[in-house]
Amino acid sequence: MKVRWLTIPAAAVMMMGIGQASADELELAKKSGCLACHSVEKKVVGPAWKDVAEKYKGDSGAKAALIEKVKKGGKGNWTSVTGGVPMPPYSPRVADADIEKLVDFVLSL
């Protein structure tokens, strides 16, 4: 029975077209607390990550700006989506290298 329950989430991730590297980033996002407010496909409290990727597509400064936003928190960029709920700071609770991995993942969507 346990095997069946463990394979269902893995199968769901694969069906969404997300490979192993992305599954690792999703696990990191879960561990880091990101999934309390975000998801890949749908707005939760904060914007869907696919919407973030779309907004910053082609923006050469996006990665650095988003890393800083995740580290320091903030509000104002997604007010129409969040209703003004601020994003809390995640540094130093989440390591800088992990924040960079997560931002790379979001921008790759």
All heavy atoms as an XYZ file, in Angstrom:
805
protein
N       0.811     -1.190      0.000
C       0.000      0.000      0.000
C       0.859      1.260      0.000
O       0.574      2.197     -0.691
C      -0.937     -0.035      1.210
C      -1.926      1.098      1.182
S      -3.123      0.866     -0.143
C      -4.563      1.393      0.667
N       1.938      1.260      0.785
C       2.802      2.425      0.840
C       3.416      2.731     -0.520
O       3.531      3.876     -0.902
C       3.905      2.238      1.866
C       3.430      2.353      3.284
C       4.590      2.231      4.230
C       4.107      2.327      5.655
N       5.195      2.237      6.613
N       3.818      1.709     -1.234
C       4.431      1.907     -2.551
C       3.463      2.636     -3.469
O       3.836      3.555     -4.174
C       4.864      0.547     -3.150
C       5.322      0.727     -4.573
C       5.956     -0.075     -2.299
N       2.210      2.249     -3.458
C       1.215      2.886     -4.308
C       1.097      4.384     -3.988
O       1.050      5.210     -4.867
C      -0.139      2.205     -4.139
C      -1.178      2.767     -5.086
C      -2.499      2.105     -4.955
N      -2.369      0.672     -5.194
C      -3.305     -0.197     -4.920
N      -4.431      0.190     -4.371
N      -3.125     -1.467     -5.171
N       1.055      4.731     -2.715
C       0.914      6.137     -2.325
C       2.146      6.950     -2.673
O       2.058      8.131     -2.975
C       0.590      6.258     -0.840
C      -0.827      5.851     -0.563
C      -1.239      4.741      0.096
C      -2.013      6.526     -0.981
N      -2.598      4.679      0.123
C      -3.109      5.774     -0.535
C      -2.261      7.695     -1.697
C      -4.418      6.140     -0.763
C      -3.572      8.061     -1.924
C      -4.627      7.296     -1.462
N       3.309      6.336     -2.641
C       4.523      7.055     -2.999
C       4.636      7.264     -4.502
O       5.207      8.242     -4.949
C       5.757      6.291     -2.501
C       5.931      6.244     -0.990
C       7.108      5.343     -0.636
C       6.125      7.630     -0.413
N       4.090      6.353     -5.288
C       4.209      6.490     -6.736
C       3.187      7.444     -7.318
O       3.413      8.009     -8.376
C       4.084      5.121     -7.429
O       2.841      4.531     -7.082
C       5.229      4.208     -7.057
N       2.084      7.664     -6.647
C       1.068      8.581     -7.173
C       1.603     10.007     -7.291
O       1.514     10.605     -8.358
C      -0.234      8.511     -6.351
C      -0.904      7.161     -6.598
C      -1.164      9.660     -6.703
C      -2.088      6.890     -5.717
N       2.210     10.596     -6.227
C       2.769     11.947     -6.405
C       3.865     12.002     -7.460
O       3.941     12.956     -8.228
C       3.318     12.299     -5.022
C       2.570     11.428     -4.078
C       2.286     10.154     -4.847
N       4.714     10.980     -7.502
C       5.776     10.963     -8.510
C       5.184     10.920     -9.908
O       5.637     11.629    -10.815
C       6.697      9.774     -8.284
N       4.161     10.115    -10.094
C       3.507     10.036    -11.405
C       2.855     11.365    -11.757
O       2.897     11.800    -12.911
C       2.476      8.911    -11.411
N       2.262     12.015    -10.787
C       1.617     13.306    -11.043
C       2.639     14.338    -11.500
O       2.388     15.113    -12.426
C       0.896     13.797     -9.794
N       3.806     14.341    -10.867
C       4.863     15.275    -11.268
C       5.302     14.988    -12.694
O       5.446     15.897    -13.509
C       6.060     15.194    -10.284
C       7.272     15.921    -10.841
C       5.664     15.770     -8.936
N       5.473     13.726    -13.027
C       5.906     13.368    -14.379
C       4.837     13.703    -15.413
O       5.152     14.122    -16.512
C       6.265     11.884    -14.451
C       7.457     11.532    -13.572
S       8.817     12.681    -13.773
C      10.009     11.606    -14.451
N       3.566     13.549    -15.062
C       2.490     13.860    -15.994
C       2.438     15.353    -16.293
O       2.016     15.765    -17.355
C       1.144     13.393    -15.432
C       0.991     11.885    -15.487
S      -0.477     11.288    -14.638
C      -1.762     12.228    -15.416
N       2.876     16.169    -15.355
C       2.877     17.605    -15.575
C       4.030     18.025    -16.475
O       4.202     19.186    -16.769
C       2.973     18.353    -14.246
C       1.754     18.206    -13.386
S       1.759     19.226    -11.899
C       3.380     19.041    -11.231
N       4.840     17.076    -16.892
C       5.952     17.395    -17.774
C       7.160     17.933    -17.039
O       8.018     18.589    -17.603
N       7.230     17.662    -15.760
C       8.328     18.158    -14.954
C       9.296     17.011    -14.734
O       8.918     15.959    -14.238
C       7.812     18.710    -13.615
C       6.878     19.889    -13.882
C       8.947     19.105    -12.720
C       6.196     20.415    -12.661
N      10.554     17.186    -15.118
C      11.557     16.136    -14.991
C      12.100     16.028    -13.583
O      11.671     16.731    -12.675
N      13.085     15.148    -13.402
C      13.649     14.896    -12.077
C      14.287     16.146    -11.489
O      14.124     16.417    -10.312
C      14.670     13.762    -12.130
C      15.277     13.426    -10.775
C      14.258     13.040     -9.725
O      13.337     12.290    -10.006
N      14.408     13.548     -8.525
N      15.014     16.906    -12.299
C      15.643     18.114    -11.767
C      14.581     19.048    -11.216
O      14.732     19.606    -10.140
C      16.465     18.809    -12.843
N      13.478     19.200    -11.926
C      12.407     20.066    -11.465
C      11.719     19.498    -10.239
O      11.305     20.238     -9.359
C      11.399     20.301    -12.579
O      12.032     20.957    -13.656
N      11.590     18.183    -10.175
C      11.017     17.555     -8.982
C      11.890     17.861     -7.771
O      11.375     18.107     -6.680
C      10.860     16.060     -9.192
N      13.202     17.889     -7.975
C      14.115     18.248     -6.887
C      13.886     19.689     -6.440
O      13.876     19.983     -5.247
C      15.567     18.070     -7.326
C      15.946     16.608     -7.535
O      15.214     15.704     -7.063
O      16.983     16.386     -8.190
N      13.691     20.589     -7.392
C      13.429     21.988     -7.051
C      12.086     22.131     -6.341
O      11.948     22.931     -5.419
C      13.473     22.888     -8.288
C      14.872     23.318     -8.678
C      15.595     22.303     -9.546
O      14.982     21.319     -9.977
O      16.797     22.506     -9.785
N      11.095     21.361     -6.761
C       9.804     21.406     -6.070
C       9.934     20.916     -4.634
O       9.308     21.470     -3.726
C       8.752     20.593     -6.822
C       8.202     21.248     -8.083
C       7.304     20.275     -8.838
C       7.447     22.526     -7.755
N      10.746     19.908     -4.417
C      10.983     19.427     -3.049
C      11.710     20.493     -2.236
O      11.385     20.727     -1.072
C      11.774     18.119     -3.074
C      11.953     17.498     -1.709
C      10.648     17.174     -0.986
O       9.655     16.807     -1.639
O      10.615     17.321      0.254
N      12.690     21.159     -2.847
C      13.390     22.261     -2.181
C      12.413     23.389     -1.861
O      12.449     23.956     -0.766
C      14.533     22.775     -3.065
C      15.299     23.987     -2.544
C      15.937     23.702     -1.191
C      16.345     24.414     -3.569
N      11.518     23.706     -2.794
C      10.522     24.749     -2.566
C       9.598     24.384     -1.412
O       9.270     25.235     -0.575
C       9.709     24.990     -3.837
N       9.208     23.145     -1.358
C       8.345     22.677     -0.264
C       9.068     22.806      1.070
O       8.526     23.347      2.032
C       7.930     21.232     -0.520
C       7.033     20.654      0.542
C       6.653     19.230      0.212
C       5.788     18.619      1.294
N       5.487     17.220      1.025
N      10.318     22.317      1.110
C      11.124     22.365      2.333
C      11.376     23.810      2.779
O      11.433     24.094      3.972
C      12.452     21.645      2.075
C      13.390     21.600      3.266
C      14.683     20.916      2.911
C      15.630     21.956      2.364
N      16.981     21.494      2.120
N      11.489     24.708      1.824
C      11.807     26.104      2.120
C      10.584     26.941      2.482
O      10.725     28.095      2.877
C      12.514     26.740      0.913
O      13.702     26.036      0.624
N       9.402     26.384      2.311
C       8.179     27.101      2.666
C       7.525     27.850      1.521
O       6.501     28.503      1.712
N       8.081     27.758      0.323
C       7.558     28.503     -0.823
C       6.143     28.069     -1.216
O       5.334     28.888     -1.645
C       8.463     28.328     -2.036
S      10.184     28.743     -1.751
N       5.881     26.764     -1.070
C       4.606     26.234     -1.543
C       3.440     26.587     -0.623
O       2.293     26.301     -0.949
C       4.703     24.720     -1.754
C       5.736     24.305     -2.805
C       5.764     22.791     -2.960
C       5.480     24.971     -4.141
N       3.717     27.253      0.486
C       2.640     27.761      1.329
C       1.903     28.901      0.619
O       0.713     29.111      0.850
C       3.191     28.246      2.671
N       2.599     29.612     -0.263
C       2.005     30.769     -0.949
C       2.049     30.684     -2.468
O       1.418     31.514     -3.128
C       2.718     32.048     -0.515
S       2.485     32.444      1.225
N       2.810     29.765     -3.030
C       2.974     29.674     -4.480
C       2.733     28.256     -4.982
O       2.901     27.295     -4.243
C       4.395     30.067     -4.898
C       4.745     31.474     -4.611
N       4.379     32.519     -5.421
C       5.444     32.020     -3.585
C       4.836     33.647     -4.911
N       5.486     33.374     -3.799
N       2.386     28.157     -6.254
C       2.387     26.872     -6.960
C       2.868     27.157     -8.375
O       2.963     28.318     -8.788
C       0.999     26.227     -6.968
O       0.181     26.796     -7.955
N       3.149     26.116     -9.113
C       3.622     26.295    -10.482
C       2.517     26.852    -11.362
O       2.715     27.818    -12.096
C       4.163     24.971    -11.057
C       4.472     25.106    -12.544
C       5.407     24.535    -10.304
N       1.341     26.287    -11.281
C       0.265     26.578    -12.232
C      -0.777     27.594    -11.778
O      -1.396     28.234    -12.613
C      -0.459     25.274    -12.591
C       0.420     24.264    -13.299
C       0.776     24.662    -14.711
O      -0.034     25.343    -15.369
O       1.876     24.308    -15.159
N      -1.025     27.695    -10.466
C      -2.143     28.510     -9.976
C      -1.712     29.473     -8.894
O      -0.830     29.183     -8.105
C      -3.233     27.607     -9.381
C      -3.852     26.657    -10.361
C      -4.890     25.800     -9.668
C      -5.442     24.755    -10.618
N      -6.352     23.850     -9.945
N      -2.387     30.614     -8.843
C      -2.195     31.561     -7.755
C      -2.657     30.899     -6.466
O      -3.689     30.244     -6.428
C      -3.033     32.815     -8.014
C      -3.077     33.762     -6.841
C      -4.360     34.566     -6.862
C      -4.506     35.479     -5.687
N      -4.740     34.812     -4.417
N      -1.874     31.059     -5.421
C      -2.288     30.623     -4.090
C      -2.496     31.908     -3.305
O      -3.559     32.505     -3.356
C      -1.255     29.665     -3.451
C      -1.678     29.231     -2.065
C      -1.036     28.445     -4.342
N      -1.484     32.392     -2.616
C      -1.483     33.745     -2.054
C      -0.695     34.623     -3.009
O      -1.149     35.681     -3.418
C      -0.868     33.777     -0.635
C      -0.748     35.203     -0.131
C      -1.690     32.933      0.332
N       0.489     34.139     -3.359
C       1.320     34.826     -4.335
C       1.018     34.312     -5.730
O       0.244     33.377     -5.909
N       1.637     34.914     -6.720
C       1.364     34.527     -8.110
C       1.861     33.122     -8.438
O       2.787     32.611     -7.806
C       2.134     35.570     -8.919
C       3.234     36.016     -8.017
C       2.664     35.964     -6.631
N       1.243     32.510     -9.443
C       1.728     31.230     -9.957
C       3.113     31.456    -10.546
O       3.387     32.486    -11.160
C       0.780     30.715    -11.040
N       3.975     30.500    -10.358
C       5.340     30.656    -10.860
C       5.393     30.736    -12.372
O       6.256     31.419    -12.920
C       6.227     29.547    -10.336
C       6.603     29.756     -8.895
C       6.594     30.938     -8.205
C       7.040     28.784     -7.979
N       7.008     30.741     -6.918
C       7.281     29.425     -6.751
C       7.237     27.416     -8.078
C       7.726     28.744     -5.635
C       7.685     26.732     -6.958
C       7.929     27.398     -5.743
N       4.474     30.101    -13.070
C       4.473     30.230    -14.537
C       4.160     31.672    -14.924
O       4.667     32.167    -15.921
C       3.504     29.251    -15.182
C       2.059     29.549    -14.914
C       1.132     28.618    -15.659
C      -0.289     29.089    -15.382
N      -1.187     28.889    -16.445
N       3.349     32.368    -14.136
C       3.046     33.783    -14.397
C       4.260     34.663    -14.112
O       4.501     35.641    -14.818
C       1.847     34.243    -13.577
C       0.562     33.537    -13.973
O       0.477     33.030    -15.122
O      -0.368     33.483    -13.141
N       5.016     34.318    -13.084
C       6.254     35.044    -12.790
C       7.227     34.872    -13.953
O       7.813     35.856    -14.433
C       6.887     34.551    -11.465
C       8.248     35.208    -11.231
C       5.951     34.816    -10.289
N       7.377     33.645    -14.425
C       8.285     33.379    -15.554
C       7.865     34.169    -16.784
O       8.707     34.741    -17.484
C       8.314     31.886    -15.862
N       6.569     34.220    -17.035
C       6.057     34.952    -18.204
C       6.315     36.454    -18.074
O       6.741     37.106    -19.021
C       4.561     34.675    -18.385
C       3.964     35.328    -19.600
C       4.548     34.829    -20.919
O       4.949     33.650    -21.010
O       4.617     35.631    -21.869
N       6.067     36.992    -16.884
C       6.260     38.428    -16.660
C       7.710     38.854    -16.896
O       7.968     39.922    -17.439
C       5.839     38.802    -15.230
C       6.038     40.267    -14.899
C       5.525     40.606    -13.518
C       5.705     42.082    -13.216
N       5.067     42.462    -11.946
N       8.653     38.019    -16.491
C      10.064     38.391    -16.557
C      10.804     37.781    -17.747
O      12.029     37.935    -17.850
C      10.758     38.032    -15.246
C      10.239     38.869    -14.095
C       9.369     38.335    -13.162
C      10.596     40.203    -13.975
C       8.879     39.102    -12.117
C      10.113     40.988    -12.936
C       9.255     40.424    -12.015
O       8.764     41.187    -10.987
N      10.083     37.137    -18.641
C      10.699     36.529    -19.823
C      11.449     37.595    -20.624
O      10.903     38.651    -20.942
C       9.609     35.900    -20.694
C      10.114     35.062    -21.808
C       8.936     34.403    -22.519
C       9.413     33.367    -23.488
N       8.272     32.620    -24.057
N      12.713     37.314    -20.921
C      13.519     38.241    -21.708
C      14.103     39.401    -20.920
O      14.807     40.235    -21.480
N      13.840     39.480    -19.624
C      14.354     40.562    -18.778
C      15.705     40.132    -18.214
O      15.784     39.248    -17.361
C      13.358     40.848    -17.651
C      13.800     41.962    -16.729
O      14.995     42.330    -16.710
O      12.930     42.470    -15.992
N      16.771     40.745    -18.685
C      18.124     40.331    -18.282
C      18.409     40.588    -16.807
O      19.290     39.957    -16.233
C      19.172     41.038    -19.147
O      19.094     42.436    -18.957
N      17.685     41.485    -16.180
C      17.905     41.775    -14.764
C      16.974     41.029    -13.832
O      17.046     41.198    -12.608
N      16.116     40.196    -14.392
C      15.096     39.527    -13.588
C      15.682     38.603    -12.525
O      15.229     38.618    -11.381
C      14.141     38.752    -14.485
N      16.664     37.813    -12.903
C      17.210     36.847    -11.946
C      17.739     37.551    -10.704
O      17.369     37.181     -9.576
C      18.316     36.008    -12.594
C      18.917     34.998    -11.641
C      19.970     34.144    -12.320
C      20.634     33.224    -11.321
N      21.623     32.338    -11.966
N      18.558     38.566    -10.884
C      19.126     39.283     -9.738
C      18.027     39.954     -8.912
O      18.056     39.923     -7.674
C      20.141     40.317    -10.215
N      17.052     40.548     -9.591
C      15.961     41.223     -8.884
C      15.121     40.236     -8.078
O      14.742     40.513     -6.928
C      15.086     41.986     -9.872
N      14.834     39.080     -8.672
C      14.024     38.089     -7.966
C      14.786     37.456     -6.802
O      14.195     37.188     -5.750
C      13.521     37.025     -8.936
C      12.470     37.523     -9.929
C      12.155     36.437    -10.950
C      11.213     37.987     -9.223
N      16.070     37.245     -6.967
C      16.874     36.734     -5.853
C      16.797     37.708     -4.683
O      16.579     37.305     -3.540
C      18.327     36.468     -6.292
C      18.390     35.227     -7.182
C      19.250     36.312     -5.082
C      19.739     34.995     -7.841
N      16.955     38.986     -4.949
C      16.862     39.991     -3.885
C      15.472     40.028     -3.256
O      15.344     40.170     -2.052
C      17.254     41.379     -4.408
C      18.732     41.549     -4.592
C      19.530     41.257     -3.326
O      19.272     41.898     -2.278
O      20.411     40.376     -3.382
N      14.428     39.889     -4.084
C      13.057     39.898     -3.580
C      12.821     38.714     -2.656
O      12.199     38.852     -1.605
C      12.063     39.871     -4.740
C      10.619     39.951     -4.333
C      10.235     41.282     -3.728
C      10.172     42.337     -4.811
N       9.658     43.613     -4.329
N      13.333     37.543     -3.027
C      13.159     36.365     -2.178
C      13.965     36.529     -0.887
O      13.471     36.221      0.201
C      13.578     35.076     -2.919
C      13.533     33.868     -1.988
C      12.673     34.838     -4.126
N      15.171     37.051     -0.986
C      15.998     37.244      0.209
C      15.383     38.246      1.175
O      15.291     37.987      2.374
C      17.392     37.744     -0.185
C      18.292     36.706     -0.773
C      19.648     37.325     -1.080
C      20.600     36.334     -1.673
N      21.925     36.940     -1.928
N      14.956     39.404      0.656
C      14.530     40.507      1.508
C      13.023     40.616      1.683
O      12.552     41.341      2.557
C      15.056     41.824      0.942
C      16.562     41.900      0.942
C      17.051     43.188      0.343
C      18.571     43.229      0.338
N      19.073     44.452     -0.295
N      12.258     39.923      0.823
C      10.807     40.065      0.868
C      10.385     41.365      0.210
O      11.205     42.097     -0.341
N       9.110     41.642      0.242
C       8.625     42.889     -0.316
C       7.189     42.783     -0.768
O       6.533     41.750     -0.603
N       6.705     43.873     -1.317
C       5.354     43.880     -1.867
C       5.259     44.973     -2.911
O       6.132     45.811     -3.035
C       4.305     44.056     -0.778
C       4.262     45.419     -0.124
C       3.151     45.447      0.908
C       2.805     46.869      1.268
N       1.654     46.949      2.129
N       4.178     44.925     -3.673
C       3.950     45.967     -4.653
C       4.043     45.519     -6.095
O       3.445     46.128     -6.962
N       4.783     44.446     -6.378
C       4.932     43.998     -7.758
C       3.751     43.174     -8.242
O       3.529     43.071     -9.434
C       6.214     43.175     -7.921
C       7.454     44.022     -7.734
O       7.377     45.215     -7.574
N       8.598     43.386     -7.736
N       3.007     42.559     -7.331
C       1.896     41.676     -7.674
C       0.646     42.021     -6.867
O      -0.167     41.143     -6.572
C       2.293     40.220     -7.424
C       3.374     39.738     -8.331
C       4.715     39.790     -8.129
C       3.200     39.143     -9.622
N       5.384     39.255     -9.190
C       4.483     38.845    -10.125
C       2.081     38.826    -10.388
C       4.674     38.248    -11.375
C       2.289     38.221    -11.618
C       3.563     37.949    -12.101
N       0.464     43.277     -6.537
C      -0.646     43.684     -5.679
C      -2.005     43.253     -6.227
O      -2.876     42.827     -5.472
C      -0.616     45.208     -5.446
O       0.637     45.533     -4.837
C      -1.743     45.660     -4.540
N      -2.186     43.322     -7.536
C      -3.477     42.924     -8.107
C      -3.736     41.429     -7.919
O      -4.884     40.993     -7.901
C      -3.548     43.275     -9.594
O      -2.580     42.560    -10.325
N      -2.683     40.654     -7.744
C      -2.815     39.209     -7.537
C      -2.901     38.883     -6.050
O      -3.713     38.066     -5.624
C      -1.614     38.462     -8.172
C      -1.645     36.985     -7.845
C      -1.584     38.684     -9.672
N      -2.078     39.531     -5.252
C      -1.961     39.191     -3.832
C      -2.895     39.989     -2.931
O      -3.028     39.659     -1.759
C      -0.525     39.429     -3.329
O      -0.242     40.832     -3.371
C       0.483     38.656     -4.143
N      -3.479     41.048     -3.464
C      -4.301     41.900     -2.617
C      -3.465     42.702     -1.636
O      -3.975     43.192     -0.627
N      -2.182     42.830     -1.909
C      -1.302     43.605     -1.038
C      -0.585     42.787      0.018
O       0.158     43.338      0.830
N      -0.798     41.478      0.032
C      -0.100     40.625      1.001
C       1.388     40.611      0.644
O       1.750     40.272     -0.479
C      -0.667     39.186      0.986
C       0.138     38.284      1.916
C      -2.133     39.185      1.360
N       2.248     41.000      1.583
C       3.683     41.031      1.270
C       4.309     39.643      1.264
O       3.821     38.711      1.905
C       4.269     41.865      2.413
C       3.340     41.634      3.553
C       1.968     41.473      2.940
N       5.405     39.526      0.520
C       6.205     38.307      0.556
C       7.217     38.463      1.683
O       7.950     39.454      1.727
C       6.934     38.098     -0.760
C       7.766     36.836     -0.760
S       8.343     36.472     -2.410
C       9.682     35.383     -2.010
N       7.273     37.496      2.611
C       8.237     37.615      3.700
C       9.662     37.351      3.221
O       9.864     36.696      2.201
C       7.791     36.520      4.678
C       7.099     35.514      3.839
C       6.463     36.284      2.706
N      10.649     37.853      3.960
C      12.042     37.561      3.605
C      12.388     36.104      3.913
O      11.916     35.546      4.901
C      12.838     38.512      4.499
C      11.937     38.802      5.653
C      10.532     38.723      5.131
N      13.210     35.520      3.068
C      13.606     34.126      3.268
C      15.081     33.954      3.564
O      15.545     32.833      3.745
C      13.192     33.280      2.063
C      11.743     32.907      2.175
C      10.760     33.752      1.680
C      11.348     31.747      2.816
C       9.425     33.447      1.823
C      10.013     31.433      2.959
C       9.053     32.267      2.465
O       7.733     31.968      2.615
N      15.846     35.029      3.588
C      17.252     34.944      3.941
C      17.401     35.464      5.366
O      16.763     36.464      5.711
C      18.084     35.796      2.988
O      19.449     35.677      3.268
N      18.119     34.847      6.212
C      19.065     33.746      6.024
C      18.458     32.352      6.236
O      19.176     31.364      6.172
C      20.128     34.023      7.076
C      19.354     34.607      8.207
C      18.258     35.435      7.541
N      17.147     32.253      6.459
C      16.526     30.944      6.719
C      16.757     29.973      5.570
O      16.946     28.784      5.789
C      15.028     31.123      6.972
C      14.350     29.872      7.445
C      12.933     30.139      7.907
N      12.082     30.715      6.885
C      11.420     29.996      5.985
N      11.514     28.696      5.974
N      10.669     30.583      5.096
N      16.711     30.468      4.337
C      17.001     29.651      3.151
C      18.361     30.114      2.621
O      18.593     31.310      2.450
C      15.901     29.813      2.078
C      16.241     29.015      0.837
C      14.541     29.404      2.642
N      19.239     29.175      2.385
C      20.593     29.495      1.917
C      20.552     30.229      0.580
O      19.683     29.966     -0.262
C      21.409     28.210      1.764
N      21.488     31.143      0.389
C      21.554     31.912     -0.856
C      21.624     31.009     -2.087
O      20.978     31.278     -3.096
C      22.757     32.857     -0.842
C      22.585     34.025      0.121
O      21.470     34.193      0.682
O      23.557     34.777      0.314
N      22.393     29.933     -2.008
C      22.517     29.017     -3.152
C      21.166     28.370     -3.467
O      20.827     28.170     -4.638
C      23.568     27.957     -2.866
N      20.393     28.052     -2.438
C      19.073     27.460     -2.655
C      18.104     28.484     -3.239
O      17.289     28.152     -4.099
C      18.518     26.882     -1.358
C      19.233     25.604     -0.934
O      19.911     24.981     -1.785
O      19.104     25.231      0.249
N      18.192     29.717     -2.787
C      17.346     30.779     -3.353
C      17.652     30.924     -4.840
O      16.730     31.030     -5.659
C      17.541     32.113     -2.595
C      16.939     31.995     -1.184
C      16.923     33.276     -3.369
C      17.210     33.170     -0.279
N      18.912     30.915     -5.202
C      19.285     31.029     -6.614
C      18.734     29.848     -7.426
O      18.218     30.024     -8.526
C      20.796     31.123     -6.777
C      21.210     31.348     -8.215
C      22.687     31.628     -8.396
O      23.418     31.762     -7.392
O      23.112     31.716     -9.566
N      18.823     28.635     -6.890
C      18.277     27.459     -7.573
C      16.770     27.621     -7.791
O      16.250     27.294     -8.860
C      18.506     26.190     -6.746
C      19.872     25.623     -6.798
C      19.918     24.348     -5.964
C      21.332     23.980     -5.619
N      21.392     22.851     -4.693
N      16.080     28.099     -6.783
C      14.630     28.254     -6.875
C      14.258     29.324     -7.911
O      13.335     29.143     -8.697
C      14.038     28.582     -5.508
C      14.092     27.425     -4.512
C      13.835     27.913     -3.101
C      13.106     26.325     -4.914
N      14.975     30.429     -7.921
C      14.711     31.486     -8.901
C      15.000     30.971    -10.315
O      14.211     31.210    -11.235
C      15.512     32.764     -8.574
C      15.467     33.758     -9.734
C      14.966     33.419     -7.306
N      16.086     30.242    -10.487
C      16.385     29.649    -11.802
C      15.245     28.735    -12.251
O      14.838     28.759    -13.414
C      17.692     28.868    -11.766
C      18.922     29.753    -11.775
O      18.823     30.928    -12.195
O      20.004     29.260    -11.353
N      14.735     27.937    -11.326
C      13.636     27.042    -11.634
C      12.397     27.832    -12.064
O      11.796     27.536    -13.100
C      13.308     26.169    -10.426
C      12.034     25.402    -10.556
C      11.893     24.420    -11.531
C      10.962     25.653     -9.721
C      10.709     23.704    -11.661
C       9.779     24.953     -9.836
C       9.652     23.974    -10.813
N      12.032     28.833    -11.296
C      10.848     29.630    -11.632
C      11.010     30.270    -12.998
O      10.093     30.220    -13.834
C      10.575     30.696    -10.542
C       9.513     31.692    -10.988
C      10.169     30.023     -9.226
N      12.146     30.857    -13.270
C      12.363     31.526    -14.553
C      12.412     30.541    -15.729
O      12.213     30.944    -16.867
C      13.618     32.382    -14.506
C      13.527     33.613    -13.595
C      14.870     34.302    -13.497
C      12.451     34.571    -14.075
N      12.676     29.268    -15.451
C      12.734     28.276    -16.521
C      11.372     27.779    -16.957
O      11.255     27.081    -17.955
C      13.575     27.072    -16.064
O      12.841     26.259    -15.150
N      10.342     28.121    -16.221
C       9.004     27.600    -16.534
C       8.423     28.237    -17.783
O       8.719     29.319    -18.154
C       8.069     27.831    -15.337
C       8.496     27.109    -14.059
C       7.648     27.558    -12.890
C       8.370     25.600    -14.253
